[in-house]
Amino acid sequence: QHFNEGDEMRESVDGVMDAAAALKQWVTDSDSMGYHVLRKWNSDFVADKQLRFQTPLTPGMCLSVASVLTSKAWKTVDLENCELNDRCATILAEAFRQCQSLQSINLGSNRLCAEAAKTLARALPQCPVLRHLDLRGNRIGTE
């Protein structure tokens, strides 16, 4: 699913429209952002159940992403370089707990600290088929 400058959505996968509609509704309902933010988002909903964002995500946007995460059986979530902070990690961790088919999570190159890593460590055992977690390029340290 792609969001383009013309505000058109082109369905590329059956069932993805629900996830896209959730994001579109959130942006439509958001205070001053409107479709301006939606047009700036470069998100791809890929046929093999991959969810990827390549734009900064605020905690409010992470709530919408979490809603989308729990609405479908995603295999891969790629939120690399989305400027995620510890609050975002807490929101996403709660969603990850419900993602029984999640095999790969990429949270690399964000602003996550040790507390985010601890939060994720408590949540991710609930993902029975998770095989890959990328936290490279964060501010986790050696705790």
Beta strands, then each sheet from edge to edge (+ up, - down):
strand 1: 2-3
strand 2: 9-10
strand 3: 43-46
strand 4: 50-53
strand 5: 76-78
strand 6: 104-106
strand 7: 132-134
sheet 1: 1+ 2-
sheet 2: 3+ 4- 5- 6- 7-
end
